[in-house]
Amino acid sequence: MLVLPKELTHSQATACLRMLVQGLRSQTGPQVVVDATGLSRFDSAALAVLLEFRRESLALGKRFSILGMPARLGDLASLYGIIELLPSE
């Protein structure tokens, strides 16, 4: 399981995505789960990171899901019409 930081805004997006992609390469199973339970401060850049990470995961043939997506992040994803691309557990 890969863990999102407490804060994920535009200024942290590139480093966070880099960290997630590095972690992805060490995941041996058919599914990768991103733990978002600790995510408390974010903006729309968090969605961009998750979408790009999803793309990277699928390119490696792995299923992707999010554990503990904050309700506000889910609301933002719904507003943008992308909630179905970010399955949550």
N, CA, C and O atoms as a Tinker XYZ file with bonds, in Angstrom:
   356  protein
     1  N      0.858000   -1.178000    0.000000    73     2
     2  CA     0.000000    0.000000    0.000000    64     1     3
     3  C      0.900000    1.237000    0.000000    63     2     4     5
     4  O      1.895000    1.306000    0.723000    81     3
     5  N      0.526000    2.198000   -0.822000    73     3     6
     6  CA     1.252000    3.460000   -0.894000    64     5     7
     7  C      0.438000    4.523000   -0.172000    63     6     8     9
     8  O     -0.792000    4.504000   -0.222000    81     7
     9  N      1.112000    5.444000    0.494000    73     7    10
    10  CA     0.440000    6.404000    1.366000    64     9    11
    11  C      0.625000    7.828000    0.847000    63    10    12    13
    12  O      1.739000    8.261000    0.551000    81    11
    13  N     -0.502000    8.545000    0.744000    73    11    14
    14  CA    -0.430000    9.962000    0.382000    64    13    15
    15  C     -0.005000   10.771000    1.591000    63    14    16    17
    16  O     -0.281000   10.385000    2.726000    81    15
    17  N      0.665000   11.891000    1.359000    73    15    18
    18  CA     1.050000   12.754000    2.480000    64    17    19
    19  C     -0.162000   13.467000    3.069000    63    18    20    21
    20  O     -1.261000   13.412000    2.516000    81    19
    21  N      0.052000   14.123000    4.176000    73    19    22
    22  CA    -1.023000   14.881000    4.844000    64    21    23
    23  C     -1.483000   16.041000    3.961000    63    22    24    25
    24  O     -2.664000   16.388000    3.943000    81    23
    25  N     -0.545000   16.633000    3.235000    73    23    26
    26  CA    -0.844000   17.780000    2.380000    64    25    27
    27  C     -0.445000   17.464000    0.943000    63    26    28    29
    28  O      0.662000   16.995000    0.681000    81    27
    29  N     -1.365000   17.728000    0.018000    73    27    30
    30  CA    -1.080000   17.505000   -1.401000    64    29    31
    31  C     -1.726000   18.617000   -2.215000    63    30    32    33
    32  O     -2.880000   18.529000   -2.634000    81    31
    33  N     -0.943000   19.658000   -2.422000    73    31    34
    34  CA    -1.379000   20.796000   -3.225000    64    33    35
    35  C     -0.445000   20.913000   -4.432000    63    34    36    37
    36  O      0.454000   20.093000   -4.622000    81    35
    37  N     -0.671000   21.919000   -5.220000    73    35    38
    38  CA     0.128000   22.124000   -6.437000    64    37    39
    39  C      1.627000   22.073000   -6.147000    63    38    40    41
    40  O      2.386000   21.493000   -6.922000    81    39
    41  N      2.053000   22.666000   -5.052000    73    39    42
    42  CA     3.493000   22.728000   -4.761000    64    41    43
    43  C      4.095000   21.370000   -4.406000    63    42    44    45
    44  O      5.306000   21.195000   -4.545000    81    43
    45  N      3.304000   20.415000   -3.960000    73    43    46
    46  CA     3.824000   19.086000   -3.620000    64    45    47
    47  C      3.541000   18.044000   -4.701000    63    46    48    49
    48  O      4.025000   16.916000   -4.607000    81    47
    49  N      2.775000   18.400000   -5.714000    73    47    50
    50  CA     2.267000   17.413000   -6.679000    64    49    51
    51  C      3.370000   16.640000   -7.397000    63    50    52    53
    52  O      3.305000   15.413000   -7.468000    81    51
    53  N      4.361000   17.313000   -7.920000    73    51    54
    54  CA     5.412000   16.631000   -8.680000    64    53    55
    55  C      6.177000   15.652000   -7.806000    63    54    56    57
    56  O      6.416000   14.514000   -8.209000    81    55
    57  N      6.561000   16.082000   -6.618000    73    55    58
    58  CA     7.306000   15.197000   -5.717000    64    57    59
    59  C      6.453000   14.020000   -5.268000    63    58    60    61
    60  O      6.953000   12.901000   -5.155000    81    59
    61  N      5.185000   14.257000   -5.015000    73    59    62
    62  CA     4.291000   13.191000   -4.584000    64    61    63
    63  C      4.113000   12.159000   -5.692000    63    62    64    65
    64  O      4.188000   10.958000   -5.437000    81    63
    65  N      3.881000   12.608000   -6.898000    73    63    66
    66  CA     3.723000   11.684000   -8.011000    64    65    67
    67  C      4.995000   10.868000   -8.210000    63    66    68    69
    68  O      4.924000    9.660000   -8.434000    81    67
    69  N      6.127000   11.496000   -8.132000    73    67    70
    70  CA     7.402000   10.798000   -8.276000    64    69    71
    71  C      7.527000    9.701000   -7.216000    63    70    72    73
    72  O      7.935000    8.580000   -7.522000    81    71
    73  N      7.174000   10.029000   -5.971000    73    71    74
    74  CA     7.236000    9.073000   -4.870000    64    73    75
    75  C      6.280000    7.900000   -5.114000    63    74    76    77
    76  O      6.646000    6.747000   -4.889000    81    75
    77  N      5.070000    8.188000   -5.568000    73    75    78
    78  CA     4.099000    7.133000   -5.831000    64    77    79
    79  C      4.560000    6.211000   -6.957000    63    78    80    81
    80  O      4.435000    4.991000   -6.850000    81    79
    81  N      5.083000    6.779000   -8.020000    73    79    82
    82  CA     5.532000    5.967000   -9.153000    64    81    83
    83  C      6.717000    5.096000   -8.748000    63    82    84    85
    84  O      6.802000    3.942000   -9.169000    81    83
    85  N      7.626000    5.623000   -7.944000    73    83    86
    86  CA     8.734000    4.800000   -7.447000    64    85    87
    87  C      8.202000    3.649000   -6.609000    63    86    88    89
    88  O      8.669000    2.518000   -6.738000    81    87
    89  N      7.233000    3.929000   -5.755000    73    87    90
    90  CA     6.630000    2.889000   -4.934000    64    89    91
    91  C      5.882000    1.867000   -5.768000    63    90    92    93
    92  O      5.853000    0.684000   -5.427000    81    91
    93  N      5.284000    2.310000   -6.847000    73    91    94
    94  CA     4.534000    1.425000   -7.727000    64    93    95
    95  C      5.421000    0.313000   -8.269000    63    94    96    97
    96  O      4.986000   -0.832000   -8.383000    81    95
    97  N      6.626000    0.638000   -8.591000    73    95    98
    98  CA     7.547000   -0.343000   -9.162000    64    97    99
    99  C      7.881000   -1.460000   -8.171000    63    98   100   101
   100  O      8.285000   -2.548000   -8.581000    81    99
   101  N      7.716000   -1.200000   -6.873000    73    99   102
   102  CA     8.006000   -2.225000   -5.867000    64   101   103
   103  C      6.775000   -3.062000   -5.511000    63   102   104   105
   104  O      6.888000   -4.027000   -4.755000    81   103
   105  N      5.624000   -2.716000   -6.033000    73   103   106
   106  CA     4.386000   -3.451000   -5.753000    64   105   107
   107  C      4.331000   -4.696000   -6.640000    63   106   108   109
   108  O      4.343000   -4.594000   -7.867000    81   107
   109  N      4.271000   -5.865000   -6.012000    73   107   110
   110  CA     4.338000   -7.106000   -6.780000    64   109   111
   111  C      2.969000   -7.689000   -7.120000    63   110   112   113
   112  O      2.859000   -8.481000   -8.055000    81   111
   113  N      1.939000   -7.321000   -6.394000    73   111   114
   114  CA     0.616000   -7.889000   -6.631000    64   113   115
   115  C     -0.084000   -7.273000   -7.820000    63   114   116   117
   116  O      0.425000   -6.344000   -8.447000    81   115
   117  N     -1.271000   -7.805000   -8.126000    73   115   118
   118  CA    -2.038000   -7.321000   -9.277000    64   117   119
   119  C     -2.795000   -6.023000   -9.002000    63   118   120   121
   120  O     -3.343000   -5.418000   -9.924000    81   119
   121  N     -2.829000   -5.591000   -7.739000    73   119   122
   122  CA    -3.560000   -4.374000   -7.383000    64   121   123
   123  C     -2.660000   -3.454000   -6.575000    63   122   124   125
   124  O     -1.834000   -3.900000   -5.778000    81   123
   125  N     -2.840000   -2.170000   -6.798000    73   123   126
   126  CA    -2.131000   -1.174000   -6.000000    64   125   127
   127  C     -3.180000   -0.305000   -5.316000    63   126   128   129
   128  O     -4.137000    0.156000   -5.938000    81   127
   129  N     -2.975000   -0.097000   -4.023000    73   127   130
   130  CA    -3.899000    0.700000   -3.221000    64   129   131
   131  C     -3.155000    1.925000   -2.716000    63   130   132   133
   132  O     -2.039000    1.827000   -2.208000    81   131
   133  N     -3.786000    3.071000   -2.862000    73   131   134
   134  CA    -3.240000    4.322000   -2.345000    64   133   135
   135  C     -4.046000    4.685000   -1.103000    63   134   136   137
   136  O     -5.267000    4.829000   -1.167000    81   135
   137  N     -3.369000    4.828000    0.010000    73   135   138
   138  CA    -4.000000    5.175000    1.280000    64   137   139
   139  C     -4.095000    6.694000    1.392000    63   138   140   141
   140  O     -3.077000    7.380000    1.475000    81   139
   141  N     -5.312000    7.210000    1.393000    73   139   142
   142  CA    -5.540000    8.650000    1.476000    64   141   143
   143  C     -6.136000    9.045000    2.819000    63   142   144   145
   144  O     -6.619000   10.167000    2.970000    81   143
   145  N     -6.110000    8.149000    3.791000    73   143   146
   146  CA    -6.753000    8.437000    5.081000    64   145   147
   147  C     -6.120000    9.621000    5.801000    63   146   148   149
   148  O     -6.808000   10.331000    6.534000    81   147
   149  N     -4.838000    9.846000    5.609000    73   147   150
   150  CA    -4.172000   10.960000    6.283000    64   149   151
   151  C     -4.233000   12.274000    5.528000    63   150   152   153
   152  O     -3.812000   13.305000    6.053000    81   151
   153  N     -4.745000   12.260000    4.315000    73   151   154
   154  CA    -4.793000   13.465000    3.481000    64   153   155
   155  C     -5.816000   14.441000    4.058000    63   154   156   157
   156  O     -7.009000   14.143000    4.112000    81   155
   157  N     -5.341000   15.598000    4.483000    73   155   158
   158  CA    -6.259000   16.567000    5.094000    64   157   159
   159  C     -6.238000   17.932000    4.411000    63   158   160   161
   160  O     -7.205000   18.686000    4.521000    81   159
   161  N     -5.172000   18.258000    3.718000    73   159   162
   162  CA    -5.102000   19.541000    3.008000    64   161   163
   163  C     -4.730000   19.248000    1.568000    63   162   164   165
   164  O     -3.688000   18.652000    1.293000    81   163
   165  N     -5.595000   19.674000    0.642000    73   163   166
   166  CA    -5.361000   19.365000   -0.761000    64   165   167
   167  C     -6.102000   20.357000   -1.638000    63   166   168   169
   168  O     -6.974000   21.094000   -1.179000    81   167
   169  N     -5.735000   20.356000   -2.905000    73   167   170
   170  CA    -6.467000   21.115000   -3.916000    64   169   171
   171  C     -6.639000   20.207000   -5.127000    63   170   172   173
   172  O     -6.409000   19.002000   -5.031000    81   171
   173  N     -7.030000   20.755000   -6.238000    73   171   174
   174  CA    -7.305000   19.930000   -7.417000    64   173   175
   175  C     -6.058000   19.220000   -7.937000    63   174   176   177
   176  O     -6.174000   18.264000   -8.705000    81   175
   177  N     -4.882000   19.663000   -7.538000    73   175   178
   178  CA    -3.657000   18.973000   -7.943000    64   177   179
   179  C     -3.633000   17.545000   -7.412000    63   178   180   181
   180  O     -3.015000   16.672000   -8.021000    81   179
   181  N     -4.296000   17.293000   -6.288000    73   179   182
   182  CA    -4.369000   15.927000   -5.754000    64   181   183
   183  C     -5.078000   15.016000   -6.747000    63   182   184   185
   184  O     -4.687000   13.862000   -6.923000    81   183
   185  N     -6.110000   15.523000   -7.391000    73   183   186
   186  CA    -6.808000   14.729000   -8.402000    64   185   187
   187  C     -5.907000   14.456000   -9.596000    63   186   188   189
   188  O     -5.905000   13.351000  -10.139000    81   187
   189  N     -5.147000   15.454000  -10.003000    73   187   190
   190  CA    -4.232000   15.273000  -11.131000    64   189   191
   191  C     -3.190000   14.206000  -10.805000    63   190   192   193
   192  O     -2.860000   13.377000  -11.654000    81   191
   193  N     -2.678000   14.224000   -9.593000    73   191   194
   194  CA    -1.701000   13.213000   -9.168000    64   193   195
   195  C     -2.333000   11.823000   -9.192000    63   194   196   197
   196  O     -1.745000   10.879000   -9.720000    81   195
   197  N     -3.515000   11.700000   -8.627000    73   195   198
   198  CA    -4.181000   10.399000   -8.589000    64   197   199
   199  C     -4.514000    9.888000   -9.985000    63   198   200   201
   200  O     -4.371000    8.695000  -10.251000    81   199
   201  N     -4.949000   10.754000  -10.867000    73   199   202
   202  CA    -5.257000   10.330000  -12.239000    64   201   203
   203  C     -4.004000    9.874000  -12.986000    63   202   204   205
   204  O     -4.036000    8.875000  -13.705000    81   203
   205  N     -2.924000   10.593000  -12.820000    73   203   206
   206  CA    -1.677000   10.198000  -13.489000    64   205   207
   207  C     -1.147000    8.900000  -12.887000    63   206   208   209
   208  O     -0.636000    8.043000  -13.608000    81   207
   209  N     -1.267000    8.752000  -11.569000    73   207   210
   210  CA    -0.829000    7.516000  -10.933000    64   209   211
   211  C     -1.695000    6.347000  -11.386000    63   210   212   213
   212  O     -1.192000    5.240000  -11.577000    81   211
   213  N     -2.965000    6.581000  -11.555000    73   211   214
   214  CA    -3.868000    5.553000  -12.079000    64   213   215
   215  C     -3.413000    5.121000  -13.463000    63   214   216   217
   216  O     -3.363000    3.929000  -13.763000    81   215
   217  N     -3.086000    6.082000  -14.295000    73   215   218
   218  CA    -2.617000    5.786000  -15.653000    64   217   219
   219  C     -1.351000    4.934000  -15.612000    63   218   220   221
   220  O     -1.228000    3.963000  -16.359000    81   219
   221  N     -0.413000    5.296000  -14.742000    73   219   222
   222  CA     0.834000    4.536000  -14.598000    64   221   223
   223  C      0.549000    3.114000  -14.119000    63   222   224   225
   224  O      1.155000    2.158000  -14.603000    81   223
   225  N     -0.372000    2.978000  -13.171000    73   223   226
   226  CA    -0.723000    1.662000  -12.624000    64   225   227
   227  C     -1.333000    0.773000  -13.706000    63   226   228   229
   228  O     -0.942000   -0.382000  -13.869000    81   227
   229  N     -2.285000    1.322000  -14.432000    73   227   230
   230  CA    -2.946000    0.552000  -15.487000    64   229   231
   231  C     -1.973000    0.171000  -16.598000    63   230   232   233
   232  O     -2.092000   -0.903000  -17.188000    81   231
   233  N     -1.014000    1.045000  -16.882000    73   231   234
   234  CA    -0.015000    0.746000  -17.913000    64   233   235
   235  C      0.838000   -0.460000  -17.525000    63   234   236   237
   236  O      1.358000   -1.165000  -18.389000    81   235
   237  N      0.975000   -0.691000  -16.217000    73   235   238
   238  CA     1.723000   -1.854000  -15.732000    64   237   239
   239  C      0.813000   -3.049000  -15.478000    63   238   240   241
   240  O      1.254000   -4.068000  -14.946000    81   239
   241  N     -0.454000   -2.927000  -15.857000    73   239   242
   242  CA    -1.393000   -4.029000  -15.721000    64   241   243
   243  C     -1.926000   -4.230000  -14.312000    63   242   244   245
   244  O     -2.380000   -5.321000  -13.969000    81   243
   245  N     -1.874000   -3.184000  -13.495000    73   243   246
   246  CA    -2.343000   -3.285000  -12.118000    64   245   247
   247  C     -3.675000   -2.563000  -11.938000    63   246   248   249
   248  O     -3.908000   -1.504000  -12.520000    81   247
   249  N     -4.536000   -3.152000  -11.125000    73   247   250
   250  CA    -5.771000   -2.472000  -10.734000    64   249   251
   251  C     -5.401000   -1.398000   -9.707000    63   250   252   253
   252  O     -4.410000   -1.524000   -8.988000    81   251
   253  N     -6.200000   -0.362000   -9.654000    73   251   254
   254  CA    -5.912000    0.805000   -8.817000    64   253   255
   255  C     -7.129000    1.135000   -7.971000    63   254   256   257
   256  O     -8.258000    1.120000   -8.461000    81   255
   257  N     -6.896000    1.433000   -6.691000    73   255   258
   258  CA    -7.983000    1.913000   -5.836000    64   257   259
   259  C     -7.421000    2.818000   -4.757000    63   258   260   261
   260  O     -6.219000    2.848000   -4.495000    81   259
   261  N     -8.339000    3.558000   -4.137000    73   259   262
   262  CA    -7.968000    4.512000   -3.095000    64   261   263
   263  C     -8.654000    4.103000   -1.803000    63   262   264   265
   264  O     -9.861000    3.862000   -1.779000    81   263
   265  N     -7.888000    4.026000   -0.745000    73   263   266
   266  CA    -8.411000    3.714000    0.576000    64   265   267
   267  C     -8.603000    5.019000    1.343000    63   266   268   269
   268  O     -7.683000    5.833000    1.434000    81   267
   269  N     -9.786000    5.214000    1.888000    73   267   270
   270  CA   -10.042000    6.365000    2.748000    64   269   271
   271  C    -10.022000    7.709000    2.047000    63   270   272   273
   272  O     -9.490000    8.683000    2.579000    81   271
   273  N    -10.598000    7.765000    0.862000    73   271   274
   274  CA   -10.644000    9.050000    0.153000    64   273   275
   275  C    -11.463000   10.050000    0.967000    63   274   276   277
   276  O    -12.607000    9.764000    1.319000    81   275
   277  N    -10.897000   11.213000    1.271000    73   275   278
   278  CA   -11.664000   12.224000    2.001000    64   277   279
   279  C    -12.929000   12.614000    1.225000    63   278   280   281
   280  O    -12.909000   12.703000   -0.003000    81   279
   281  N    -14.002000   12.838000    1.938000    73   279   282
   282  CA   -15.283000   13.181000    1.310000    64   281   283
   283  C    -15.156000   14.410000    0.415000    63   282   284   285
   284  O    -15.731000   14.447000   -0.673000    81   283
   285  N    -14.418000   15.402000    0.857000    73   283   286
   286  CA   -14.266000   16.622000    0.045000    64   285   287
   287  C    -13.534000   16.340000   -1.261000    63   286   288   289
   288  O    -13.833000   16.953000   -2.286000    81   287
   289  N    -12.574000   15.415000   -1.231000    73   287   290
   290  CA   -11.869000   15.060000   -2.462000    64   289   291
   291  C    -12.808000   14.308000   -3.394000    63   290   292   293
   292  O    -12.775000   14.516000   -4.607000    81   291
   293  N    -13.640000   13.440000   -2.843000    73   291   294
   294  CA   -14.645000   12.752000   -3.637000    64   293   295
   295  C    -15.637000   13.721000   -4.249000    63   294   296   297
   296  O    -16.045000   13.561000   -5.399000    81   295
   297  N    -16.024000   14.727000   -3.478000    73   295   298
   298  CA   -16.929000   15.752000   -4.000000    64   297   299
   299  C    -16.299000   16.513000   -5.158000    63   298   300   301
   300  O    -16.958000   16.802000   -6.156000    81   299
   301  N    -15.024000   16.831000   -5.016000    73   299   302
   302  CA   -14.307000   17.544000   -6.076000    64   301   303
   303  C    -14.210000   16.679000   -7.329000    63   302   304   305
   304  O    -14.391000   17.167000   -8.445000    81   303
   305  N    -13.923000   15.389000   -7.138000    73   303   306
   306  CA   -13.856000   14.471000   -8.278000    64   305   307
   307  C    -15.217000   14.346000   -8.958000    63   306   308   309
   308  O    -15.294000   14.261000  -10.184000    81   307
   309  N    -16.280000   14.334000   -8.175000    73   307   310
   310  CA   -17.630000   14.284000   -8.742000    64   309   311
   311  C    -17.927000   15.551000   -9.528000    63   310   312   313
   312  O    -18.495000   15.494000  -10.618000    81   311
   313  N    -17.545000   16.682000   -8.980000    73   311   314
   314  CA   -17.757000   17.959000   -9.650000    64   313   315
   315  C    -17.070000   17.981000  -11.019000    63   314   316   317
   316  O    -17.621000   18.505000  -11.987000    81   315
   317  N    -15.872000   17.414000  -11.090000    73   315   318
   318  CA   -15.126000   17.372000  -12.350000    64   317   319
   319  C    -15.545000   16.210000  -13.248000    63   318   320   321
   320  O    -15.064000   16.096000  -14.375000    81   319
   321  N    -16.437000   15.349000  -12.757000    73   319   322
   322  CA   -16.919000   14.238000  -13.562000    64   321   323
   323  C    -15.936000   13.087000  -13.710000    63   322   324   325
   324  O    -15.982000   12.354000  -14.699000    81   323
   325  N    -15.040000   12.920000  -12.730000    73   323   326
   326  CA   -14.022000   11.870000  -12.834000    64   325   327
   327  C    -14.081000   10.868000  -11.686000    63   326   328   329
   328  O    -13.179000   10.042000  -11.545000    81   327
   329  N    -15.109000   10.929000  -10.880000    73   327   330
   330  CA   -15.182000   10.067000   -9.705000    64   329   331
   331  C    -15.107000    8.580000  -10.073000    63   330   332   333
   332  O    -14.544000    7.784000   -9.321000    81   331
   333  N    -15.670000    8.205000  -11.226000    73   331   334
   334  CA   -15.657000    6.797000  -11.623000    64   333   335
   335  C    -14.261000    6.313000  -11.975000    63   334   336   337
   336  O    -14.020000    5.107000  -12.019000    81   335
   337  N    -13.336000    7.231000  -12.226000    73   335   338
   338  CA   -11.956000    6.854000  -12.525000    64   337   339
   339  C    -11.126000    6.622000  -11.262000    63   338   340   341
   340  O    -10.004000    6.120000  -11.330000    81   339
   341  N    -11.683000    6.989000  -10.121000    73   339   342
   342  CA   -10.958000    6.886000   -8.853000    64   341   343
   343  C    -11.714000    5.980000   -7.877000    63   342   344   345
   344  O    -12.322000    6.467000   -6.924000    81   343
   345  N    -11.679000    4.670000   -8.112000    73   343   346
   346  CA   -12.414000    3.754000   -7.243000    64   345   347
   347  C    -11.876000    3.780000   -5.819000    63   346   348   349
   348  O    -10.666000    3.817000   -5.596000    81   347
   349  N    -12.790000    3.761000   -4.872000    73   347   350
   350  CA   -12.359000    3.790000   -3.474000    64   349   351
   351  C    -12.821000    2.536000   -2.749000    63   350   352   353
   352  O    -13.798000    1.885000   -3.120000    81   351
   353  N    -12.080000    2.233000   -1.710000    73   351   354
   354  CA   -12.381000    1.062000   -0.877000    64   353   355
   355  C    -13.056000    1.503000    0.388000    63   354   356
   356  O    -13.394000    0.670000    1.229000    81   355
